[in-house]
Amino acid sequence: MKLIDAKKDQYRKLAHEQGFRSRSSYKLKEINKSYRIIGPGSYVLDLGCSPGGWLQVSHQISGNQGKVMGIDLSFVEEIPNVKIIQDNIENIQVVDEILSYFNRKADSVICDLSPQVSGNWSVDHAAQISLNYSAVKIMERVLNKKGNALFKVFDGEFSAEFFDFMKQKFLKTKRTKPKASRKPSSELYCICMGYL
Ligand SMILES: C[S@@+](CC[C@H](N)C(=O)[O-])C[C@H]1O[C@@H](n2cnc3c(N)ncnc32)[C@H](O)[C@@H]1O
């Protein structure tokens, strides 16, 4: 077995053992340990949340004083005390639903959006970045000043522009690739702290 497959398996096995719905859960855990995007009591919005691994991790971190809401095109099985809606994040009307659930602005917006991949990297990269810009439009309406955000980025010709765009909106931004993310996948994470 190749090292990469072994690593993939290791996180899949761990997710199964610990009851998390995705390997990606470990990416969020790892990122949050270093950057504290989410804290106890945080109100968290998860855009592109299916099957729900990040929702589980967010709920675990934010605790009973926090509130977690997720949106995805696909159906997501219920998670106790987490609000899930099945909708398209390109539909800006979801903003009303978000604000009415939180009853105030959110402290953290996390996005792990992926388009249906075609296998053509330039096409998939462009589609993923475009989803991120749609997510930013929502973020701008619902994130508290000084709030934090996290965006997955398929790395490619438009990613530098996206990182620069986010840099203007936050006190601090950083790009990272968690250990739980497979080395050959051109997936990065944009960490954004302190919404201006
Ligand atoms: C990699 S998965 C997210 C995994 C999740 N973070 C977890 O840990 O379970 C990416 C998700 O983005 C969703 N997605 C893609 N385009 C979307 C859109 N326009 N609106 C809502 N969700 C979308 C997909 O349906 C998919 O479930």
The ligand as an SDF file (V2000), in Angstrom:
LIG
                    3D

 27 29  0  0  0  0  0  0  0  0999 V2000
  -16.1260   17.9570    0.6970 C   0  0  0  0  0  0  0  0  0  0  0  0
  -17.8540   18.0720    0.9490 S   0  0  0  0  0  0  0  0  0  0  0  0
  -17.9270   18.7460    2.5770 C   0  0  0  0  0  0  0  0  0  0  0  0
  -17.5060   17.7950    3.6720 C   0  0  0  0  0  0  0  0  0  0  0  0
  -17.8180   18.3070    5.0680 C   0  0  0  0  0  0  0  0  0  0  0  0
  -16.9300   19.3830    5.4290 N   0  0  0  0  0  0  0  0  0  0  0  0
  -17.7160   17.2220    6.1030 C   0  0  0  0  0  0  0  0  0  0  0  0
  -16.7520   17.2030    6.8850 O   0  0  0  0  0  0  0  0  0  0  0  0
  -18.6170   16.3780    6.1680 O   0  0  0  0  0  0  0  0  0  0  0  0
  -18.2950   19.4190   -0.0710 C   0  0  0  0  0  0  0  0  0  0  0  0
  -19.7830   19.7000   -0.1340 C   0  0  0  0  0  0  0  0  0  0  0  0
  -20.0190   20.9230   -0.8640 O   0  0  0  0  0  0  0  0  0  0  0  0
  -21.3680   20.8270   -1.3100 C   0  0  0  0  0  0  0  0  0  0  0  0
  -21.7180   21.8540   -2.2980 N   0  0  0  0  0  0  0  0  0  0  0  0
  -21.1650   22.0480   -3.5200 C   0  0  0  0  0  0  0  0  0  0  0  0
  -21.7780   23.0590   -4.1640 N   0  0  0  0  0  0  0  0  0  0  0  0
  -22.7380   23.5430   -3.3150 C   0  0  0  0  0  0  0  0  0  0  0  0
  -23.6980   24.5950   -3.3960 C   0  0  0  0  0  0  0  0  0  0  0  0
  -23.7910   25.3590   -4.4790 N   0  0  0  0  0  0  0  0  0  0  0  0
  -24.5130   24.8090   -2.3540 N   0  0  0  0  0  0  0  0  0  0  0  0
  -24.4400   24.0190   -1.2470 C   0  0  0  0  0  0  0  0  0  0  0  0
  -23.5420   23.0110   -1.1100 N   0  0  0  0  0  0  0  0  0  0  0  0
  -22.7020   22.7640   -2.1260 C   0  0  0  0  0  0  0  0  0  0  0  0
  -21.4250   19.4210   -1.8850 C   0  0  0  0  0  0  0  0  0  0  0  0
  -22.7620   18.9800   -1.9940 O   0  0  0  0  0  0  0  0  0  0  0  0
  -20.5840   18.6340   -0.8710 C   0  0  0  0  0  0  0  0  0  0  0  0
  -21.4140   17.9580    0.0350 O   0  0  0  0  0  0  0  0  0  0  0  0
  1  2  1  0
  2  3  1  0
  2 10  1  0
  3  4  1  0
  4  5  1  0
  5  6  1  0
  5  7  1  0
  7  8  2  0
  7  9  1  0
 10 11  1  0
 11 12  1  0
 11 26  1  0
 12 13  1  0
 13 14  1  0
 13 24  1  0
 14 15  1  0
 14 23  1  0
 15 16  2  0
 16 17  1  0
 17 18  1  0
 17 23  2  0
 18 19  1  0
 18 20  2  0
 20 21  1  0
 21 22  2  0
 22 23  1  0
 24 25  1  0
 24 26  1  0
 26 27  1  0
M  CHG  2   2   1   9  -1
M  END
$$$$
